[in-house]
Amino acid sequence: MSDGRKRGLFLLLNFLKNCGYSNEKILEIVNDWNKKNPNPLSENYILRQAKYYLEKRENPYIMPSCNRSEYYDNTNICKPDEICNNKLIKNPLNYPFKKMKHVKSKSS
């Protein structure tokens, strides 16, 4: 990701926290994600953001709706598939559940 890395970090931290991942697992996923970026964010920046979003905030932020272009456009975070294109979800937190349901219905 060359553009929107800080937005991407914000979204990834909050998505994983809202999904119930442990702080340790979130840091592992975020660090792997960051290494794949052509211009990674500094480790200090990631640790400061993680400490704030994962430890200091009592509750994670509610994920911005899918139609909030200021969060998702030009970041390559969101790659719409048939579930998104059929408007079956409005918020990224619903995606994993809709995806599992969709996959099960296709395999039945």
Secondary structure per residue as TSV (DSSP state, phi and psi in degrees):
chain	resnum	aa	ss	phi	psi
A	1	M	-	360.0	119.1
A	2	S	-	-96.0	-23.9
A	3	D	S	-126.6	142.7
A	4	G	-	81.9	22.8
A	5	R	H	-63.0	-38.6
A	6	K	H	-70.0	-40.1
A	7	R	H	-63.6	-41.3
A	8	G	H	-60.1	-42.2
A	9	L	H	-63.1	-46.6
A	10	F	H	-56.1	-48.1
A	11	L	H	-66.7	-42.9
A	12	L	H	-65.4	-45.7
A	13	L	H	-58.0	-47.3
A	14	N	H	-73.3	-36.4
A	15	F	H	-60.7	-50.4
A	16	L	H	-65.7	-38.7
A	17	K	H	-65.3	-43.4
A	18	N	H	-64.4	-27.5
A	19	C	T	-82.5	-5.5
A	20	G	T	93.0	12.7
A	21	Y	-	-68.0	149.7
A	22	S	-	-71.8	156.6
A	23	N	H	-58.1	-38.3
A	24	E	H	-64.3	-44.2
A	25	K	H	-66.8	-38.6
A	26	I	H	-60.7	-46.9
A	27	L	H	-61.3	-38.3
A	28	E	H	-62.9	-46.5
A	29	I	H	-65.0	-44.1
A	30	V	H	-63.7	-42.3
A	31	N	H	-65.1	-40.0
A	32	D	H	-62.9	-43.3
A	33	W	H	-60.6	-45.2
A	34	N	H	-63.7	-37.7
A	35	K	H	-63.3	-26.2
A	36	K	T	-81.3	-12.9
A	37	N	S	-73.6	139.5
A	38	P	S	-60.6	-30.9
A	39	N	S	-131.0	82.6
A	40	P	-	-60.8	151.5
A	41	L	-	-70.8	154.8
A	42	S	-	-68.4	150.0
A	43	E	H	-61.5	-37.1
A	44	N	H	-62.2	-42.5
A	45	Y	H	-61.5	-46.3
A	46	I	H	-61.7	-44.5
A	47	L	H	-63.7	-40.7
A	48	R	H	-63.2	-45.3
A	49	Q	H	-65.8	-44.0
A	50	A	H	-62.0	-43.1
A	51	K	I	-60.3	-42.6
A	52	Y	I	-67.5	-54.7
A	53	Y	I	-71.1	-31.9
A	54	L	I	-97.1	-28.0
A	55	E	I	-112.5	-43.7
A	56	K	I	-82.3	-32.6
A	57	R	-	-78.9	131.8
A	58	E	S	-67.3	-42.3
A	59	N	S	-125.2	144.2
A	60	P	-	-67.7	156.2
A	61	Y	-	-64.6	148.1
A	62	I	-	-72.4	135.1
A	63	M	-	-65.2	138.3
A	64	P	-	-63.9	143.6
A	65	S	-	-60.8	155.9
A	66	C	T	-59.7	-27.1
A	67	N	T	-82.7	4.4
A	68	R	-	-85.1	86.1
A	69	S	H	-60.9	-27.1
A	70	E	H	-65.8	-18.6
A	71	Y	H	-95.0	-35.8
A	72	Y	H	-108.1	-25.4
A	73	D	T	-68.1	144.6
A	74	N	T	62.4	19.3
A	75	T	S	-114.3	-14.6
A	76	N	S	60.3	20.6
A	77	I	-	-76.4	-44.8
A	78	C	-	-97.8	126.3
A	79	K	-	-124.4	88.1
A	80	P	-	-56.5	138.1
A	81	D	-	-121.1	-163.9
A	82	E	H	-63.6	-28.7
A	83	I	H	-67.7	-45.7
A	84	C	H	-69.0	-43.8
A	85	N	H	-65.8	-25.3
A	86	N	T	-88.6	7.4
A	87	K	T	58.9	36.0
A	88	L	-	-79.4	-14.4
A	89	I	-	-131.3	154.3
A	90	K	S	-120.8	-14.6
A	91	N	S	-136.5	138.1
A	92	P	G	-55.8	-27.2
A	93	L	G	-66.7	-23.1
A	94	N	G	-80.1	-19.6
A	95	Y	H	-56.7	-51.8
A	96	P	H	-58.1	-35.7
A	97	F	H	-72.6	-42.8
A	98	K	H	-64.9	-38.2
A	99	K	H	-64.2	-46.1
A	100	M	H	-61.6	-44.4
A	101	K	H	-61.9	-41.8
A	102	H	H	-65.0	-44.5
A	103	V	H	-64.5	-42.1
A	104	K	H	-62.7	-40.9
A	105	S	H	-68.9	-31.0
A	106	K	H	-75.6	-28.3
A	107	S	H	-86.6	-11.0
A	108	S	-	-82.7	360.0
